[in-house]
Amino acid sequence: MRLFAAVLPPEAAVAELAARVKALRALPGADGLRWTEREGWHFTLAFFGEVAEDVLPELHTRLARAAHRHHPHELRLAGGGRFDDRVVWVGVDGDSEALRRLADSAEAGGRRAGVPMDRHRPYHPHLTIARARSSRHGSSRHDSPRHTSATSLAPYVDGLTDFAGREWTVGELSLVRSHPPASGVPGQQPRYEVVAAWPLGH
């Protein structure tokens, strides 16, 4: 099964962001992007890809340990940016360093469980809200935060500049399964299913 570790924002924070995204989707050209669905909004911590069934017990054990080593911390959804001319994302304000440490632990847990992982890259916390139609589906902590002079996504990034949601507590680490979209169904998005979750702290 295709798995990743994630932090899921609470419904109140999701609702605030959804109101702003609704305004962005009213901008000219918005129908030229693939907008992600609010039910799937998340912060990817570590992307594991296809994980064999026999690896799952050890992965669960490692992620539980990772969660217990980190304390709950406060964040808010705030601002935004883009990865080249491919992805529009929302960022965070608050204890983002704690989120980075949690991501590093989740990635290390995957490696120790025997999951083949890409080479480590610095974690850049982001929640994807839209992709250019040429961008592939998928979740990864390894999207490169490069910014170019391309302007087609600029109005959507500008529309997030003053966005700042309510503060919320990151209280658990989730293991999420990604179900790919049905082949041949235009506009269908991946479906995400939480298969396990562990509270942060002891």
C-alpha positions in Angstrom: 0.0 0.0 0.0 1.1 3.6 -0.7 1.8 5.3 2.6 3.0 8.6 4.1 3.3 10.1 7.6 1.4 13.4 8.1 0.0 16.0 10.4 -3.7 16.7 9.8 -5.1 20.2 10.6 -8.3 20.3 12.6 -11.6 21.0 10.9 -11.8 24.6 12.3 -8.5 25.4 10.6 -9.5 23.6 7.4 -12.8 25.6 7.3 -10.9 28.9 7.5 -8.6 27.9 4.7 -11.5 26.6 2.6 -13.1 30.1 2.7 -9.9 31.7 1.4 -9.4 29.0 -1.3 -13.0 29.6 -2.4 -12.0 33.2 -3.1 -8.9 32.1 -5.0 -10.9 29.8 -7.2 -13.0 32.7 -8.3 -9.9 34.4 -9.8 -9.5 34.4 -13.6 -7.8 31.3 -14.9 -8.5 29.3 -11.7 -10.1 26.5 -13.7 -6.8 25.9 -15.3 -5.5 24.4 -12.0 -6.2 21.2 -10.3 -7.4 22.2 -6.8 -7.0 19.7 -4.0 -10.0 18.7 -1.9 -10.3 19.9 1.6 -10.9 16.3 2.9 -7.3 15.5 1.9 -5.5 18.6 3.2 -2.5 17.6 5.2 1.2 18.3 5.9 3.3 15.4 4.6 6.1 14.6 7.1 7.6 11.6 5.3 6.7 9.8 2.1 7.1 6.0 2.2 5.7 5.0 -1.2 4.7 1.4 -1.6 5.1 -0.4 1.7 5.0 -4.2 1.9 2.7 -5.8 4.4 5.5 -7.5 6.3 7.1 -4.1 7.0 4.0 -2.5 8.5 4.4 -3.8 12.1 7.9 -2.4 12.4 6.9 0.9 10.7 4.0 1.3 13.2 6.5 0.6 16.1 9.0 3.2 14.7 6.4 5.9 14.1 4.9 5.4 17.6 8.3 5.9 19.1 8.9 9.0 16.9 5.5 10.5 18.1 6.3 9.8 21.7 9.6 11.6 21.5 8.0 14.9 20.5 5.7 17.2 22.4 2.5 18.8 21.1 3.2 22.2 19.7 1.2 25.2 18.3 0.9 26.2 14.6 -1.4 28.2 12.4 -1.9 28.1 8.7 -0.5 31.3 7.3 0.8 32.8 4.0 1.6 30.8 1.0 4.0 30.3 -1.9 4.7 28.1 -5.0 7.1 25.5 -6.2 8.2 26.9 -9.6 5.0 27.1 -11.7 3.7 23.7 -10.6 2.2 23.9 -7.1 0.5 26.5 -4.9 0.8 25.9 -1.2 -0.1 27.3 2.2 2.6 27.7 4.8 2.7 27.7 8.6 3.4 30.2 11.4 4.3 29.1 14.9 6.6 26.4 16.0 7.6 25.2 12.5 10.9 23.9 13.9 9.1 21.4 16.0 7.2 20.2 12.9 10.6 19.8 11.1 12.0 17.7 13.9 8.9 15.6 13.8 9.3 15.1 10.1 12.9 14.1 10.5 11.9 11.5 13.1 9.2 10.1 10.9 11.6 9.8 8.0 14.2 8.2 10.2 11.6 5.8 11.5 10.7 4.7 8.0 14.4 4.0 7.2 14.9 2.0 10.4 11.7 0.0 9.6 13.3 -1.0 6.3 11.3 1.3 3.9 13.5 2.3 0.9 13.6 6.1 1.2 14.8 8.9 -1.1 17.9 10.7 0.0 17.2 13.2 2.8 16.4 16.7 1.9 15.6 19.6 4.2 11.9 19.6 5.2 9.8 22.5 4.0 6.4 22.5 5.7 3.6 23.2 3.2 0.0 22.2 2.5 -0.7 21.9 -1.2 -4.0 23.5 -2.4 -3.5 23.5 -6.2 -1.3 22.0 -8.9 -0.7 22.9 -12.5 -2.5 20.4 -14.7 0.8 19.0 -15.9 1.9 18.2 -12.3 1.6 14.6 -11.2 -0.5 13.5 -8.3 1.2 12.5 -5.1 2.4 13.7 -1.7 6.0 14.3 -0.9 8.0 16.2 1.6 10.7 16.5 -1.0 9.1 19.0 -3.4 11.8 21.6 -4.0 10.9 25.1 -2.8 12.3 26.9 -5.8 10.7 30.1 -6.9 11.0 31.3 -10.5 10.0 34.4 -12.4 7.0 32.6 -13.8 3.8 34.6 -13.2 0.8 32.3 -13.9 0.6 31.2 -10.2 1.4 34.6 -8.8 -2.2 35.8 -8.3 -3.0 32.8 -6.1 0.2 33.2 -4.0 -0.6 37.0 -3.7 -4.1 36.0 -2.5 -2.6 34.1 0.4 -0.1 36.8 1.5 -2.4 38.1 4.3 -3.9 34.8 5.2 -3.5 33.8 8.9 -5.7 31.2 10.4 -6.4 30.4 14.1 -3.8 28.7 16.2 -4.1 25.0 16.8 -2.2 22.2 18.5 -0.3 19.5 16.6 -1.2 16.6 18.8 -0.6 13.5 16.8 1.3 11.9 14.0 -0.8 10.0 11.4 0.0 7.2 9.0 -2.0 7.8 5.8 -2.8 5.6 2.9 -3.1 7.1 -0.5 -5.6 5.5 -2.9 -4.8 6.6 -6.5 -7.6 8.2 -8.6 -9.6 5.9 -10.9 -8.0 5.6 -14.3 -9.9 7.4 -17.0 -12.0 9.6 -14.7 -11.3 13.2 -15.5 -10.5 15.4 -12.5 -10.7 12.7 -9.9 -8.2 13.1 -7.0 -6.4 10.6 -4.8 -8.4 9.5 -1.7 -6.6 9.5 1.6 -7.3 7.1 4.5 -5.8 7.4 8.0 -4.7 3.9 8.9 -3.1 4.7 12.3 -2.3 7.6 14.5 -0.2 8.2 17.6 -0.4 11.0 20.1 2.7 13.2 20.6 4.4 13.1 23.9 4.6 10.4 26.6 
